[in-house]
Amino acid sequence: MRAVLQRVSRASVTVEGVVTGQIGPGLLILVCAMQGDTVAEADRLAAKIVKLRIFKDEAGKMNRSVKDIGGAALVVSQFTLAADLRGNRPGFSTAAAPDEGKRLYEHFSARIAAEGVPVQNGIFGADMDVALSNDGPVTIWMDTATP
């Protein structure tokens, strides 16, 4: 699985004029299931993200996790993270099939919540308007295929 994390002071997702998820301080997580991904990858990625120390401590150092600060996660499916950019038009054939992608996306969101982090979501497969205030800015790319 691939994810892009953005440390945010606030973020929201709107579908057809309706806000489907919004958070205050925490993480906006754009996530994509790749072909061949399993529940084990989703679990590993969720556990890593929840423990990732990218929030400032009292000394201003990145030393606290989203859980440590009592933050939330806005999890948004984004198959375009699977983009193959060999040409001028990206291909997305390495993304998981929609049914499998949705299953892993939902499992990933549930694992984040099970770790004690409140979760809000976008709508899988929808055309979404994502708004955020990137705090830092801090943006991190993760891929379970890369140790």
N, C-alpha and C positions, 0 to 999 in steps of 0.2 A: 504494500500500500504506500501511497505517496501522500504527503500532507505539507501544506504551507501554513505555518503558525504566525499570527500577528498578535503581538501584545497590544491590547487596546484599552482605552479608557471607557469606550462604549462602542457598540456595534449593533446593527440590526439588519434583518432581511425582510424584504417586502415582495409579495407575489400578487400581481393584479390589484395593486392598491391596498392590500391588506398586510399588516405586519404579522409575520408568522413566527418571528423570534427576535428577541432583543436582550442585550446584556449591558451591564455597567462594566467595571474593571474586570479584566480576564483575558481570554484568548478567543480570537476568531480563528477557527480551524477549517481550512479548505481541504477536503480529503477526496482521494480517488482510489478506488479498488482497481488493481491491475489483473490481467489474466493470470490465473494460477494462484492468486492470493487465497488464503484460508483464514478461518477464525483465529488461528494462532497468530498470524501477522497482525490482525486487527487488535487482538489482546495485547501483543507486545508493543504496538505503536501507542495504544491508549495508555498503557502503564508508563511508558517513557515520557509521554507528553505531560501527564499529571505530575510527574516528579521533576520535570525539567526546571532548573533554577534560573529563570530569566526575569524575575521581578526584583526590584530593589529592596534591600534591607535598610535598617536604620542608618547605616553608613553610606548608603547610596550605591552599594555594590549589587550586581545581579547575583543574588544568593537565596532567593525565595521562589517557591513553586506557586502555581495557580491555587493549589489547595492551601498552601501556607498563608496566602493573603485573603482567603475566603472569596476568591474570584469565581467567575462562571465561564462557561464555554459556549460559544455559538458555533455549531458544527454545520457546515454547508458542503453538500456534494458538489464536486467539480471535476467532471471527466476530462476537461481540457488539460489537467496536470499530466495526462498520458500522451501529450502531444509529441509526435515524431516530426522533427523540423528539418529533415533532410532536403526538402524542397521549399518552395515559397508558400505552399498551402499545407498547413499541418494535417497530419493523419492521426487518428485516434484508435487504430485497430488493436493497440496493446491494452486498452482499458477493458475491464471485465464486462461481460454481457450485462445489459440493464438489470435483469432479475437478480443476478449474482451481486452486481454492484450495489443494488438497493439493500439486499440482505446484509452484506458486509458493512455498509454505511450505517444501517440501523443497529447492528451488533456493536460497532465501534462507538456510537453515541451512547448506547446502554452501558458499555464498559467504562466510559468516562464518568457517567453518572454513578455507577457502582463504586467508583473510587472516591465518591463524596464530593464531586464537583457538579454544581447545578448545570444542566444542559438545556439549551434552546436549539432549535433546528430550523433549517430551510426546508424546502419541499423537494425531494429527490426528483430530478428530471425537469423541474419547472424552470421557466425563464425568471430569474430572480434579480432583484435590485439589492445589492449589498452595500451598506453604508458603514463606515468605521472611522474612528479617530485612533490612528496608530500611535501608540505611546512609545516614544523613544526617538525615532522609530526602531522597533525591533521586529524583524521578520526572519523566520528560520524555515528552511526547506528540509524535509525528512523523507527518507525512503527506506522501507524495511528490507529492500534488496541490497542496501549498502550498510555494512556493519557500523 
